[in-house]
């Protein structure tokens, strides 16, 4: 008895032919991976004149827009969600405060007293300590006595 495979006599099986890339020299034959390109970021900063102008600036659904005040007093970031609802974040820029001078200073009178005490030591051939003075050594210098040198 003959075997019936239920295919017509004119049937020809189809084998798809996929394009093949030639292998790169020096690399073993590995499955090819397609590189994903990162999404492009649209970074535009728009200048606005007021907060009201930033609120009324049109932003598409799912988009974010950065805005800055013309006088550099504030930065706004407006985001619109997919449903069309918008959100405005406001960042107020504060002017930079000037740095205060260090509290490590002396008055003119204290300076003159220290100079006169130093001149006395030079005239009398006494040893001069170069260490930084503290409040205890400053008062000792005024009175003309020696005090232990401070840390510094």
Kinemage of the C-alpha trace (Angstrom):
@kinemage 1
@onewidth
@group {chain A} dominant
@subgroup {mainchain}
@vectorlist {calphas} color= white
{ca unk a 1} P 0.000 0.000 0.000
{ca unk a 2} L 1.317 3.401 -0.958
{ca unk a 3} L 1.709 6.119 1.663
{ca unk a 4} L -0.542 9.143 1.119
{ca unk a 5} L 0.840 12.447 2.496
{ca unk a 6} L -2.248 14.418 1.459
{ca unk a 7} L -0.219 17.001 -0.494
{ca unk a 8} L -0.942 17.535 -4.182
{ca unk a 9} L 1.680 16.268 -6.587
{ca unk a 10} L 2.530 19.837 -7.669
{ca unk a 11} L 3.274 21.060 -4.089
{ca unk a 12} L 6.626 22.753 -3.587
{ca unk a 13} L 7.602 23.662 -0.020
{ca unk a 14} L 8.547 27.288 0.638
{ca unk a 15} L 11.786 28.069 2.456
{ca unk a 16} L 12.251 31.830 3.007
{ca unk a 17} L 15.640 33.222 2.144
{ca unk a 18} L 16.837 35.859 4.621
{ca unk a 19} L 19.605 38.258 3.568
{ca unk a 20} L 22.887 37.363 5.252
{ca unk a 21} L 25.601 39.852 6.135
{ca unk a 22} L 29.177 38.779 5.643
{ca unk a 23} L 30.970 38.142 8.964
{ca unk a 24} L 33.398 40.793 10.169
{ca unk a 25} L 37.003 39.661 10.034
{ca unk a 26} L 38.509 38.770 13.389
{ca unk a 27} L 35.177 38.125 15.083
{ca unk a 28} L 33.616 34.768 15.654
{ca unk a 29} L 30.226 34.138 14.143
{ca unk a 30} L 27.785 35.563 16.710
{ca unk a 31} L 24.126 36.376 16.518
{ca unk a 32} L 23.728 39.925 15.276
{ca unk a 33} L 22.230 42.478 17.653
{ca unk a 34} L 20.643 45.626 16.389
{ca unk a 35} L 21.817 48.778 18.148
{ca unk a 36} L 19.033 50.909 19.566
{ca unk a 37} L 19.462 54.609 18.920
{ca unk a 38} L 18.745 56.766 21.975
{ca unk a 39} L 15.798 59.122 21.710
{ca unk a 40} L 16.678 62.654 20.773
{ca unk a 41} L 16.159 65.240 23.473
{ca unk a 42} L 14.626 68.533 22.466
{ca unk a 43} L 16.227 71.009 24.833
{ca unk a 44} L 14.950 74.440 23.970
{ca unk a 45} L 14.726 77.219 26.526
{ca unk a 46} L 12.131 79.881 25.841
{ca unk a 47} L 12.289 83.372 27.347
{ca unk a 48} L 9.063 84.688 28.866
{ca unk a 49} L 8.205 88.050 30.395
{ca unk a 50} L 5.999 86.978 33.322
{ca unk a 51} L 4.500 84.022 35.181
{ca unk a 52} L 1.203 84.550 33.338
{ca unk a 53} L 2.994 84.278 30.009
{ca unk a 54} L 4.593 81.013 31.174
{ca unk a 55} L 1.168 79.654 32.186
{ca unk a 56} L -0.281 80.507 28.776
{ca unk a 57} L 2.644 79.096 26.774
{ca unk a 58} L 1.364 76.173 24.647
{ca unk a 59} L 2.904 72.775 25.385
{ca unk a 60} L 1.857 69.629 23.532
{ca unk a 61} L 0.479 66.578 25.317
{ca unk a 62} L 3.289 64.470 26.749
{ca unk a 63} L 5.839 67.269 26.266
{ca unk a 64} L 7.932 69.376 28.655
{ca unk a 65} L 9.111 72.931 28.023
{ca unk a 66} L 11.678 74.939 29.984
{ca unk a 67} L 11.197 78.702 30.228
{ca unk a 68} L 13.265 81.448 31.840
{ca unk a 69} L 12.251 84.992 32.770
{ca unk a 70} L 13.883 87.721 30.696
{ca unk a 71} L 15.311 89.312 33.848
{ca unk a 72} L 16.668 85.922 35.082
{ca unk a 73} L 14.541 86.066 38.243
{ca unk a 74} L 12.748 82.723 37.753
{ca unk a 75} L 12.858 79.464 35.819
{ca unk a 76} L 9.670 77.638 34.803
{ca unk a 77} L 9.221 74.027 33.698
{ca unk a 78} L 5.836 73.337 32.132
{ca unk a 79} L 4.797 69.726 31.554
{ca unk a 80} L 1.644 68.535 29.829
{ca unk a 81} L 0.357 65.053 30.518
{ca unk a 82} L -1.160 62.773 27.886
{ca unk a 83} L -4.677 63.784 28.960
{ca unk a 84} L -3.853 67.460 28.303
{ca unk a 85} L -3.555 68.589 31.932
{ca unk a 86} L -0.601 70.951 32.403
{ca unk a 87} L 1.682 71.420 35.400
{ca unk a 88} L 3.934 74.474 35.932
{ca unk a 89} L 6.943 74.233 38.277
{ca unk a 90} L 8.458 77.564 39.269
{ca unk a 91} L 12.004 78.018 40.592
{ca unk a 92} L 12.828 81.460 41.985
{ca unk a 93} L 16.442 82.508 41.543
{ca unk a 94} L 17.835 84.315 44.546
{ca unk a 95} L 20.752 86.713 44.135
{ca unk a 96} L 23.999 85.440 45.539
{ca unk a 97} L 24.720 86.922 48.954
{ca unk a 98} L 28.161 88.456 49.372
{ca unk a 99} L 30.464 86.419 51.537
{ca unk a 100} L 31.065 87.794 54.991
{ca unk a 101} L 34.683 88.336 55.935
{ca unk a 102} L 36.154 85.890 58.398
{ca unk a 103} L 35.948 86.861 62.054
{ca unk a 104} L 39.724 86.483 62.282
{ca unk a 105} L 40.675 90.159 62.247
{ca unk a 106} L 41.906 92.768 64.689
{ca unk a 107} L 41.248 96.460 65.137
{ca unk a 108} L 43.783 99.172 64.397
{ca unk a 109} L 44.492 99.687 68.120
{ca unk a 110} L 45.215 95.969 68.621
{ca unk a 111} L 47.502 96.048 65.599
{ca unk a 112} L 49.452 99.005 66.965
{ca unk a 113} L 49.785 97.292 70.363
{ca unk a 114} L 51.117 94.105 68.765
{ca unk a 115} L 53.608 96.069 66.663
{ca unk a 116} L 54.874 97.942 69.745
{ca unk a 117} L 55.209 94.651 71.687
{ca unk a 118} L 57.138 93.149 68.755
{ca unk a 119} L 59.429 96.180 68.553
{ca unk a 120} L 60.122 95.884 72.309
{ca unk a 121} L 61.126 92.237 71.832
{ca unk a 122} L 63.433 93.127 68.943
{ca unk a 123} L 65.099 95.899 70.941
{ca unk a 124} L 65.571 93.642 73.991
{ca unk a 125} L 66.775 90.631 71.873
{ca unk a 126} L 63.944 88.428 73.142
{ca unk a 127} L 62.798 85.361 71.139
{ca unk a 128} L 59.845 86.029 68.850
{ca unk a 129} L 57.204 83.321 68.417
{ca unk a 130} L 55.782 83.106 64.913
{ca unk a 131} L 52.768 81.022 65.938
{ca unk a 132} L 49.305 82.404 65.457
{ca unk a 133} L 48.073 84.313 68.451
{ca unk a 134} L 44.874 83.702 70.323
{ca unk a 135} L 42.850 85.933 72.608
{ca unk a 136} L 45.000 84.832 75.587
{ca unk a 137} L 48.253 85.776 73.839
{ca unk a 138} L 46.773 89.062 72.637
{ca unk a 139} L 45.904 90.093 76.174
{ca unk a 140} L 49.305 88.903 77.362
{ca unk a 141} L 50.982 90.948 74.615
{ca unk a 142} L 49.105 94.034 75.755
{ca unk a 143} L 50.285 93.559 79.303
{ca unk a 144} L 53.837 92.823 78.143
{ca unk a 145} L 54.058 89.277 79.531
{ca unk a 146} L 54.740 86.105 77.574
{ca unk a 147} L 51.926 83.595 77.086
{ca unk a 148} L 52.061 80.137 75.541
{ca unk a 149} L 51.706 80.166 71.761
{ca unk a 150} L 48.279 79.159 70.448
{ca unk a 151} L 47.584 76.354 68.023
{ca unk a 152} L 47.685 77.282 64.414
